[in-house]
Amino acid sequence: MRTDLSIRFGIVAGVVLATISSASLRAQDPPDKQPPPGTKLAIPETWDEARLESLHIPLAEAARTPKEVPKAYYTSFPIRPIYKSYDVYRPDLEPKDYFEWLKKQEPEVVWDEKKTPPLNTEADWVKAGEVVFDAPSTWENAPVRDPEWYKSTQAALTADGKLPFYRYVIRTKGKVEVGVLSCAMCHTRVLPDKSVVKGAQGNFPFGRILAYDYRKMNTALSRFAELSTYGAPWLRPDPLSDLAQKSVEDIAAAHEVIPPGVLARRGTGVWSPVQVPDLIGIKDRKYLDRTGQIRHRDIGDVMRYAALGLDADRFSLYGDFRSTAPNAKSSYEKLPPPRPLGMRGGGRYSDVQLYALAKYLYALQPPANPNLPKTEADRKLVARGEAVFGQLRCARCHSGDLYTNNKLTPVDGFTVPAEHREKYDILEESVGTDPTLALGTRRGTGYYKVPSLRGVWYRGPFEHNGSVATLEDWFDPRRLRPDYEPTGWKGLPGTKTRAVPGHRFGLNLPADDRRALIAFLKTL
């Protein structure tokens, strides 16, 4: 039985000199140019305690801003080996005798402390980073060969029947395990044409899968998993104050209604799930997480964010609260022993592996856009939409190549501390969207980051909690009414209608201008 659901919500995140090879590429060199023999590559230290100290934007309740584990504890975890992995198919669509063939394969480690892929050029680093992106961080007996699981989860498949969010792993010959909790698990999207976009806002059905898992648990374990994953007992009101009265079915049902593209990530909650982030274009973003919780100052911060998302933030200390011991006051004086490899949460990636991962994320490119105008009528419509974009002064927030000013916008009910204006990029305007994620969860900073509009054509659901499924729904003025039925995440079970407030820009446009604006946005 799965005993630690809290780590299921992993999403990807000083300088030391590390000698990689005599032909290693310096970070500032152009692609494929090799430095002189013997050159050392400057790789940021992931667990640089000084950089970690200033990594987080303070939470709305500043005393609860997370403090990370000491370096000695983090580095005591063994380096996680990356095994060769194999595609997962829906069983009735897999090649003939495929699973039997898998059982005959020898275990093969492709990257560990003794074996490293080629790292001689920029292209090598990016290719190696994709290996880390795809690599499962743990292995289990997930029911991916059970037809009922597919009926329950409705997981998206590629055109050839692959389930791109999982990988089969062979660690012992004859035993086929299911690799889970890779970066790709959250950040892979299957488009309507069944093609795959890596690094995008993923559409893995986490909510339905967690509901499937919860219904196989006992009540005590399901409640502990919820408290560990989402608990923030300092919040008033405490969203989990009635957890002791919740049945397994209550908990499962709350997850089941969360649509793909949105998830109750660790530190959020079923009362305010969060839109899965699109990582394409991350290199030029100043803040990570929907609430801007993580600063992005250099590639080292992406490495730190990945390390946190791949389990280390389970040990973060929020005042005296730690999710691995949610029922007791905690400190860093007594920490549990590092988990061994093979257990969930066991192991970590090396600085070199995380650097390669960050290189890959920086190199991600959007898919070919099918919405670019093809006819003169299309071009006129898009040009009209761009003019509407200008008339509405959308560039106040959505400027530059990424169509974001890279600022934090405060939510209603949050007072911006004076010192924040000196340290961070603050937009002195609230757009009035629902503040729950920013004030009523463990990730609440009091802000939302201004989102990029690049790639909105392949993303969705929209808004920080995925309340609306499409751009057409977002610009529908009816969403402000209490009798509106959200087309994305509707709310907790039993919610049929509710308003989706805020961001009123463009809601009063004539229908033709609205259509033109949406056509323009889909070309970005």
C-alpha positions in Angstrom: 0.0 0.0 0.0 1.2 3.5 -0.8 2.1 5.1 2.5 3.4 8.6 1.5 1.2 10.4 -1.0 2.7 13.7 0.0 5.7 13.3 -2.4 3.4 12.5 -5.3 3.3 16.3 -6.0 6.6 16.9 -7.3 7.0 19.6 -10.0 10.6 20.7 -11.4 13.4 23.5 -9.7 27.4 30.1 -4.4 29.4 28.3 -7.0 31.7 25.4 -6.8 34.1 24.2 -9.4 33.5 20.7 -10.6 35.7 19.0 -13.2 33.5 17.2 -15.7 36.0 16.3 -18.5 38.9 17.9 -20.3 36.5 18.9 -23.1 33.7 20.3 -20.9 31.8 23.3 -22.2 31.9 26.5 -20.2 28.4 27.9 -19.3 29.0 31.1 -21.3 30.3 29.5 -24.5 28.2 29.3 -27.6 26.7 25.9 -28.5 29.1 23.2 -29.6 32.2 25.3 -28.9 34.7 23.4 -26.7 37.0 25.1 -24.3 40.7 24.2 -24.0 41.6 20.9 -22.4 41.6 20.9 -18.6 39.0 23.7 -18.3 36.8 23.5 -15.2 33.1 24.1 -15.5 31.6 26.4 -12.9 28.4 24.6 -11.7 26.3 26.3 -9.1 26.0 24.5 -5.8 22.4 23.4 -5.4 22.3 23.5 -1.6 24.1 26.8 -1.2 22.6 27.9 2.2 23.2 31.6 1.6 21.3 31.5 -1.7 18.6 29.3 -0.2 18.1 31.9 2.6 17.0 34.5 0.0 15.3 32.1 -2.4 11.8 32.4 -1.1 9.4 35.4 -1.3 8.1 35.7 2.3 4.8 34.1 2.9 1.8 36.3 3.7 2.5 35.3 7.3 6.2 36.1 7.2 7.1 34.0 10.3 6.0 30.9 8.4 8.3 31.5 5.4 9.9 28.1 4.7 13.4 27.4 6.0 15.3 24.6 4.3 17.2 21.7 5.9 20.9 22.1 6.7 23.3 21.4 3.9 24.8 18.4 5.8 21.3 16.8 6.0 20.6 17.4 2.3 23.9 16.0 1.1 23.6 12.9 3.3 21.0 11.6 0.9 22.6 9.2 -1.7 22.8 10.2 -5.3 19.8 8.6 -7.1 20.8 6.4 -10.1 19.0 6.9 -13.4 18.1 3.7 -15.0 17.3 3.1 -18.7 13.6 3.3 -19.0 11.0 2.1 -21.5 7.6 3.4 -22.9 4.4 2.5 -21.1 1.5 1.6 -23.4 -2.1 0.9 -22.6 -2.0 -2.9 -22.6 -4.3 -3.5 -25.5 -2.3 -1.1 -27.6 1.2 -2.2 -26.8 3.4 -4.1 -29.4 3.0 -7.8 -29.5 4.8 -9.6 -26.6 6.2 -6.2 -25.5 5.8 -6.8 -21.8 7.4 -10.3 -22.0 10.3 -8.7 -23.9 10.7 -6.2 -21.1 11.1 -9.0 -18.6 14.1 -10.2 -20.6 16.0 -6.9 -20.5 19.1 -6.5 -18.4 19.1 -3.6 -15.8 21.1 -0.7 -17.1 22.2 2.4 -15.2 22.6 5.4 -17.6 23.8 7.9 -15.0 25.1 7.7 -11.5 28.2 8.6 -9.5 30.3 6.2 -11.6 28.7 6.6 -15.1 28.0 9.9 -16.8 26.7 10.6 -20.3 28.8 12.8 -22.7 29.0 16.4 -21.5 31.3 17.9 -24.0 29.0 20.4 -25.8 26.0 22.5 -25.1 24.0 20.0 -27.1 25.3 17.2 -24.8 24.2 19.1 -21.7 20.7 19.7 -23.1 20.4 16.0 -24.1 21.6 14.9 -20.7 19.1 17.3 -19.0 16.3 15.6 -20.9 17.4 12.3 -19.4 17.0 13.8 -16.0 13.6 15.4 -17.0 12.3 12.0 -18.1 13.8 10.0 -15.2 11.4 8.6 -12.6 12.5 9.5 -9.1 11.0 6.3 -7.7 9.4 3.0 -8.7 6.2 1.3 -7.7 3.6 -1.2 -8.9 1.2 1.4 -10.4 -1.9 -0.2 -12.0 -1.1 0.9 -15.5 -2.0 -2.6 -16.9 -5.5 -2.5 -15.3 -8.3 -1.6 -17.8 -10.4 -0.3 -14.9 -7.6 2.2 -14.1 -7.9 3.7 -17.6 -11.7 3.9 -17.3 -11.4 5.7 -14.0 -8.6 8.1 -14.8 -9.2 8.8 -18.5 -5.5 9.4 -18.9 -4.5 10.9 -22.3 -2.6 8.6 -24.7 -0.4 9.4 -27.7 -1.5 8.3 -31.2 0.4 5.0 -30.8 -1.1 4.2 -27.4 1.6 5.4 -25.1 1.1 6.8 -21.7 3.8 9.4 -21.7 3.7 10.3 -18.0 5.1 7.0 -16.8 8.1 4.9 -17.7 8.9 1.2 -17.2 12.1 0.6 -15.3 14.1 -2.7 -15.0 16.3 -2.7 -11.8 16.2 -6.5 -11.5 16.0 -8.7 -14.6 12.6 -10.3 -14.9 10.9 -7.6 -12.7 9.2 -4.7 -14.5 8.5 -1.7 -12.3 6.6 1.5 -13.1 8.7 4.6 -12.8 6.8 7.6 -11.4 7.4 11.2 -10.1 9.6 12.4 -12.9 9.6 16.1 -14.0 7.8 14.8 -17.1 5.0 13.5 -15.1 3.7 17.0 -14.4 5.1 18.8 -17.4 4.1 16.7 -20.4 1.0 17.6 -22.4 -0.8 15.4 -24.9 -2.4 17.8 -27.5 -5.8 17.1 -29.1 -3.9 15.7 -32.2 -2.2 13.2 -29.8 1.3 14.8 -30.2 3.3 15.5 -27.1 4.8 18.7 -25.8 7.5 18.4 -23.2 7.8 21.1 -20.6 4.3 22.4 -21.1 1.4 22.7 -18.7 0.9 19.0 -18.3 -2.5 17.3 -18.5 -1.9 14.2 -16.4 -5.1 13.5 -14.5 -3.6 13.7 -11.0 -7.0 14.3 -9.4 -8.6 11.2 -10.7 -5.5 9.1 -10.0 -5.3 10.3 -6.4 -9.0 9.5 -6.0 -8.3 6.0 -7.3 -5.5 5.6 -4.8 -7.4 7.1 -1.9 -10.3 4.7 -2.3 -7.9 1.8 -1.6 -6.7 3.4 1.7 -8.0 3.2 5.2 -9.4 6.3 6.8 -6.5 7.1 9.2 -3.9 6.9 6.4 -6.0 9.1 4.0 -6.4 11.8 6.7 -2.7 11.7 7.5 -1.8 12.0 3.8 -4.0 15.1 3.5 -2.6 16.8 6.6 1.0 16.0 5.6 0.5 17.2 2.0 -1.7 20.3 2.6 -1.6 21.1 6.3 -1.0 24.8 7.3 -2.4 24.9 10.8 -1.5 28.6 11.2 -4.1 29.6 8.7 -7.3 31.2 10.0 -9.7 29.7 9.2 -7.9 26.4 8.9 -9.1 24.7 5.7 -8.5 21.3 7.3 -10.2 22.0 10.5 -12.9 19.4 9.7 -10.5 16.7 8.4 -11.3 14.4 11.3 -14.9 14.2 10.0 -13.9 13.4 6.5 -14.3 9.9 5.1 -12.1 8.3 2.5 -14.8 8.9 0.0 -15.1 12.6 0.9 -11.3 13.0 0.4 -11.3 11.0 -2.9 -14.3 12.9 -4.3 -12.6 16.3 -3.6 -9.6 15.2 -5.7 -11.6 13.5 -8.4 -13.2 16.8 -9.6 -9.9 18.5 -10.2 -9.4 18.4 -14.0 -6.1 17.6 -15.9 -3.9 20.6 -16.1 -4.6 21.5 -12.4 -3.6 19.6 -9.3 -3.7 19.8 -5.5 0.1 20.2 -5.3 1.9 19.8 -2.1 1.3 23.0 -0.1 -2.0 23.9 -1.9 -5.2 21.9 -1.2 -8.4 20.6 -2.7 -10.1 23.9 -1.7 -7.6 25.7 -4.0 -5.7 23.6 -6.4 -3.2 25.2 -8.7 -2.6 25.4 -12.4 0.3 23.2 -13.5 3.0 25.7 -14.8 4.3 25.8 -18.3 8.1 25.6 -18.2 8.7 26.7 -21.8 10.3 30.2 -21.6 11.3 29.7 -17.9 14.7 31.1 -18.6 13.3 34.6 -18.8 10.9 34.5 -15.8 11.9 36.2 -12.6 9.5 34.3 -10.3 8.5 30.6 -10.1 5.3 29.1 -8.8 1.9 30.7 -9.3 2.2 32.7 -6.1 5.8 33.8 -7.1 7.1 32.0 -4.1 10.6 31.2 -5.6 12.9 33.8 -7.0 14.7 33.1 -10.3 18.0 35.0 -10.3 20.2 32.5 -12.1 20.4 28.9 -13.3 21.3 27.8 -9.7 17.8 28.9 -8.5 16.2 26.5 -11.1 18.4 23.8 -9.7 17.3 24.6 -6.2 13.7 24.7 -7.2 14.0 21.3 -8.9 15.6 19.8 -5.8 12.8 21.2 -3.6 10.1 20.0 -6.0 11.7 16.5 -6.2 11.2 15.9 -2.5 13.4 18.2 -0.4 10.5 20.6 0.4 8.9 17.8 2.4 11.4 18.7 5.1 11.0 22.5 4.9 10.2 24.1 8.2 7.3 26.6 8.4 7.9 28.1 11.8 7.5 24.9 13.9 5.5 23.0 11.2 7.1 20.3 9.0 4.9 18.2 6.7 6.7 14.9 7.5 5.6 15.3 11.1 2.4 17.4 10.8 1.0 16.4 14.3 3.9 17.7 16.3 6.0 20.8 16.7 9.2 20.4 14.8 12.7 21.8 14.5 15.9 20.9 12.7 17.5 19.5 15.8 15.9 16.1 15.2 15.4 15.0 11.6 14.5 11.5 10.4 17.4 9.5 8.9 17.8 9.9 5.1 15.6 7.5 3.2 17.5 4.8 1.4 17.3 4.4 -2.4 14.3 2.5 -3.5 12.0 4.2 -1.1 9.8 7.1 -2.0 11.7 10.2 -1.3 15.0 8.3 -1.1 18.0 9.8 -2.8 18.6 13.1 -4.6 20.1 14.3 -7.9 23.7 15.5 -8.0 24.6 19.1 -8.8 25.8 18.0 -12.2 22.4 16.3 -13.0 20.4 19.3 -11.8 22.6 21.6 -13.8 21.9 19.5 -16.9 18.2 19.5 -16.1 18.2 23.3 -15.9 20.1 23.6 -19.2 17.4 21.4 -20.8 14.6 23.6 -19.3 16.3 26.7 -20.6 16.4 25.2 -24.0 12.8 24.2 -24.3 10.9 25.5 -27.3 7.2 25.8 -28.0 5.6 23.5 -30.6 4.7 24.7 -34.0 1.7 27.0 -33.7 -1.3 25.9 -36.0 -3.1 29.2 -35.3 -0.8 31.5 -37.3 -2.8 33.3 -40.0 -2.9 31.5 -43.3 -5.3 33.7 -45.3 -5.8 37.4 -45.8 -9.0 37.2 -43.7 -7.0 35.5 -40.9 -4.3 38.2 -41.1 -6.9 41.0 -40.8 -8.6 39.3 -37.9 -5.3 38.9 -36.0 -4.2 42.4 -36.8 -7.5 43.7 -35.4 -7.0 41.6 -32.3 -3.5 43.0 -31.8 -5.0 46.5 -32.1 -7.6 45.6 -29.4 -4.8 44.3 -27.2 -3.2 47.8 -27.5 -6.4 49.7 -27.0 -7.0 47.8 -23.8 -3.4 48.6 -22.6 -2.8 44.9 -21.9 0.9 45.6 -22.3 0.9 47.3 -18.9 1.1 43.7 -17.5 1.7 41.6 -20.5 4.7 43.1 -22.2 8.0 42.0 -23.8 8.8 38.8 -25.7 7.1 36.7 -23.1 4.1 39.0 -22.8 4.6 39.4 -19.0 6.1 42.3 -17.1 7.6 39.7 -14.7 6.1 41.3 -11.7 4.1 40.2 -8.6 0.6 41.5 -8.3 -0.9 41.7 -4.7 -4.3 40.0 -4.1 -7.2 41.7 -2.4 -6.8 41.5 1.4 -3.0 41.6 1.4 -1.1 44.7 2.4 2.3 45.0 0.6 5.1 45.4 3.2 7.2 48.5 2.5 10.4 46.5 2.3 8.9 44.3 -0.5 8.9 47.3 -2.8 12.6 47.6 -2.5 13.4 43.9 -2.8 10.9 42.6 -5.3 9.2 43.6 -8.6 5.7 44.7 -7.4 2.9 45.8 -9.6 0.9 48.2 -7.5 -2.4 46.9 -8.8 -4.7 44.0 -7.9 -6.7 42.5 -10.7 -9.3 41.1 -8.2 -9.0 37.3 -8.9 -9.8 34.9 -6.1 -7.1 35.3 -3.4 -7.5 31.8 -1.7 -4.3 30.3 -3.2 -2.3 33.4 -2.2 -3.7 33.7 1.3 -5.2 30.4 2.3 -2.6 27.8 1.5 1.0 26.9 2.5 2.3 28.5 -0.7 0.5 31.8 0.0 2.7 34.9 -0.5 -0.1 37.4 -0.9 0.8 37.7 -4.5 0.2 36.1 -7.9 2.9 36.4 -10.5 1.8 38.1 -13.7 1.5 35.2 -16.2 3.1 35.0 -19.6 0.7 34.9 -22.5 3.1 33.0 -24.7 1.7 29.6 -25.7 -1.8 30.2 -24.4 -3.0 28.3 -27.4 -1.7 24.9 -26.1 -2.4 25.6 -22.4 -5.4 25.4 -20.2 -7.4 25.3 -18.0 -6.8 29.0 -17.1 -6.7 31.1 -14.0 -4.5 30.2 -11.0 -6.9 27.4 -10.1 -7.9 26.4 -13.6 -11.5 27.6 -13.2 -12.1 28.1 -17.0 -11.2 25.7 -19.7 -10.6 28.0 -22.7 -9.8 31.6 -23.6 -13.3 32.0 -24.9 -14.6 31.1 -21.4 -12.1 33.5 -19.8 -13.5 36.4 -21.9 -17.1 35.5 -21.3 -18.6 38.2 -19.1 -21.0 35.7 -17.6 -18.2 34.2 -15.5 -18.6 37.2 -13.0 -22.1 36.0 -12.1 -22.9 33.7 -9.2 -25.0 31.4 -11.4 -22.0 30.8 -13.8 -20.9 27.2 -14.1 -17.1 27.1 -14.4 -15.9 25.1 -17.3 -12.6 24.0 -15.6 -12.3 23.3 -11.9 -15.8 23.9 -10.5 -14.9 23.8 -6.8 -15.3 21.3 -4.0 -17.8 18.5 -4.6 -21.4 19.7 -4.7 -20.4 23.1 -6.3 -22.5 23.6 -9.4 -22.2 27.4 -9.9 -20.0 30.1 -8.7 -18.5 33.4 -10.0 -15.0 33.4 -11.4 -14.1 37.0 -10.3 -11.4 39.5 -11.3 -9.5 40.4 -14.4 -12.4 42.3 -16.0 -10.2 43.5 -18.9 -11.8 42.6 -22.2 -15.1 41.4 -20.8 -17.1 44.3 -22.2 -15.8 44.1 -25.8 -18.2 43.7 -28.7 -18.3 40.1 -29.9 -16.3 40.8 -33.0 -13.5 42.5 -31.1 -13.5 39.7 -28.5 -13.1 37.1 -31.3 -10.3 39.1 -32.8 -8.5 39.5 -29.5 -8.7 35.7 -28.9 -7.4 35.0 -32.4 -4.4 37.3 -31.7 -3.6 35.7 -28.4 -3.7 32.2 -29.9 -0.9 33.3 -32.3 1.5 34.1 -29.4 
